[in-house]
Structure formats: structure tokens, C-alpha cells
Amino acid sequence: MSEGVFAHWPNRITLLRFLGSLVLFLVLSLVGDELDQSAFYASLAFWLFIVIAATDYLDGYLARRGNFITSFGRIADPFVDKVLVIGAMVYLAVLDWSDQWFPAWIVVLVVAREFLVTGIRGYVESQGLAFPADWFGKVKMIVQCIAIAAVLAIHAFDWPAPWQRFLELAAHVFVYGTLVTTVGSGTSYVLKTRKLLLNGKAT
């Protein structure tokens, strides 16, 4: 692997994160609806998600430090982020032990926002204009990851009652924080697109 798209570690890590996401979904399937019978898989799902989400920052750091920023990484890294986050949310919205924390309608809004932004980005870049991610989108990703981790943590471990109540509150706060940042970042991209198209140049 001395040449080609996986010649450097940032792209290798991106690939490993994608494969790890698939393993996470398999583990969540094994947890199933009967959480009490699958405590091991629930805790495994929690740690898998933490590692996969955290390594998003590692591949970005290595790419910037070594100047290994590639077209593959530019496309694949946000794609893997979306697979990880949306896939985990879909499972949490349909499993009996987690659906109370992640209402399906919030997941639908998250998916709709991703379709909207992807479509907008494709159109803007087809006009020869740059359309980089902004800080609001990064905040959205962080809030989403914390929300998912909190819901998984509630069920992955046997917490003392005060910690359990704290995690339940945190899960509600960050899940609805996901809603706010999803709508806010989507609106931000729409407004930025309008400005780009009116000015005919990137800002």
C-alpha cells in the first residue's frame, strides 16, 4: 500500500472507520429489542461508537499535519461521518430500549438536512464556487455524537441512580440539541448558498 488512495494513514483510518461503522450496526442488531439479554453487546456498541467517532479527528489531524489532503478524503470522510451518525440514529429510533430517546421524526429531519446540504453543495460547486463546511456543521456533528453516546451509555452500564438520572437528562438535552443544530446548520447553509450565488464568489 505504498501507492494509491490508501498510501497514507488518513485515508486508511477513514476506511477503517467505515468498516467499524458496519461492525457497530451488526452489534446493534445483536442487541436487538431485548436489552436485558444483551448487556455485553450494548457496552460493546458504546465503545465502538466512541472509538469510531473520536478517530474522525485523528484522520483530519494527520491529513493536515502531513499535507495528505486528497480528493478521496474530502469526499469519503464526511460520507463516513454521515453513515456512522445516521445509521446509529436509525437503530436507536427503532429499537424498543432506545426509541424513547430518539424519536423517528428527529432522525427524518437529520436525514432531510443531509440530503438538502448535499444537493446544495453539488449545485454550488457545479457553478465553480467553493462550498466548505462551516463551524455550525461541525458543532452539529459534535452534538449528534454526544447524543448518541449518551443514549448508548444509559443502557450499556449499570449506573447508580443519580448518574442514571443525569444521563437520562443529558440524553434528552443533546437529542433536542441535535434537532436545533440540524435545523440551524441547514438554515445556515441555505443562507450561505444564497449569498454565494448572489455574489458569484466564495466568501
N, C-alpha and C positions, 0 to 999 in steps of 0.2 A: 504493500500500500504506500510505496514511496512516491507515486504519481497519481494524478486523478483527483476526483472530487473529495475523496476521503484521505488525502495525503497528510492532512493536518488535523490536530486534535479537536478544534472547534466543530468541524463537520462530523467527526466521529462521535463526539458527545451528542450532537443533535440526533444522529441515527440511533444511538443507544437510548436516548430519551424517548424516541418514538417507539422502539421495541419495548421499553419499560412501561410505556402507557398501555400497550396491548396486554402486557402481563398484569397490570393493575386492573384492567377491565375483566380479565379472566378471574382474578382473585375476588373482585366484587361479585361476579357471577356465582362463585363458590360460597360467598357469604349468604347469598340468597335472601329469602324473606324471614327465615328463622335464625335471627341473630344469636340467640342463646346457644344454639348448636354449633356456632362457627366463630367463637371468640378469637381463635388463632388467626383466621383469615381476615377478621376485622382489623386486628392490630397490624397484620402484615400489609393490608391495604393502606393504613395510615402511614406507615413508614415508607412504603413505596412512593406514595404521593409526595411526601416531604422531600425525599431524595430527588425525584424527577423534577419537581418544581424548583428546588434550590439550584440544581445544576443548570437551569436556564441562565443564571447569572454567571456561572463558570464558563460556559462556552462563549458568551459575549465578551467576558473579560479576556479570555485567551485570544479571541479573534482580534480585539483591539490592540492588545499588547504586542502580538506578533505580526500585526498588519495582514491577517489571514481572512479579511472580509471578502467573501465571494458571492456571486450571484446565487449559488445554491443555498448558502447560509442565509442570505437575505430573504429568500422565499421559504426555505424549509423551517427555519427557527420559529417564525410566527405561526406557521402551519402546525407544527408540533405543539406549540402552546395552546392553540385552539382545540386540537384533538384531545389533549390532556384535560383541559378545563371543561369543555363542553361534554366530553364523554363521561367524566366523573359526575357532572351535574345531572346528566340524563339518568345515570344509575341511581343517584341519590333521590331523584324525583319520583322514581317508580318503585323502589324497594320499601316494604312496609315499615321497616325500622328507621327510615330516614326521610320519607316523603313529607312528614310534617314540618321538616326544616327547610326543604327546598320545594316550594310549590311549583308545579309544572309550568304555570304561566310565566314565572320569572325566567325559567330556562328558555321558554319560547322567545321571550324578549331578548335574551342574550344571543340566541342563535340569529334572530332577525337583525340585530345590530351588526353582527359579524358579516352577514350577507350584504347589508347596506354599505358598510365601510369597504368591504372587498370590491363591490361594484363601483363605488365612488373612486377608489384608488385606481382601479383598472382604467376607468374613463379618463381621469385626470392625467395619468401617466401616458395614455394614448395621445394626449394633446401635447406631449413633450414637456410636461411640468413635473417637478419633483413633488412627492407626497409622502414625506417621512412620518413616522409615528410621533405623537406629541406626548407631553407629560401626563395628560389626562388618561390616555390609553394605558400608560404604564401603571398609574395609580389603580385603574380598573383591574388590571391583571393581579396586582398585589392583593387587593381587597377580595377578589374572587378566590384566590388561593387560600387566604386566611379563612374565608367562609367554609370552603370545602374541608380544610384541615380541621376546623373546629367541629363540624358535624361528624366527621370520621372519629375524632378524638372522644366525643361523647360516648360512642359505642365501642371504642376499641379497648378501653381500660375500665377497671373497676375503681371509680373515683370516690373519695369521701364526699358526703352530702354537700358541704359548702362549695367544693370545687365543681361538683356536678352542676349545681345551680349557676355558678359563674360561667361555665362552658355553655350551658343552655342559653343564657342571656347573650353571651358573646356570639353564639351561632346566629341568633335572631338579628342582632345588630349588624353583623357582617353580611348576612344573606340579603338584608334590605339595603345595606351599603352597596352590595353588588348591583341591586336594582338602580340605585341613584347614580352610581358611577357608569353603569352601562348606558343609561339614558343620557347622562351628561356628556360622556365622551362621544356618543353618537351624534348628539347635537353639535358638539364642538367641531367634529369632522365635517358636518354639513355646512356650518358657517365658514369654516376654513376653505372648503371647496368653492363656495360662492365667491369668497374674496380672491382666491387664486384665479378663477375663471374670469372675474371682472377685471383683474389687473393684468392677466395674461402672463404672470410670472410667479415664481415661488417666493414665499416670504420667510 
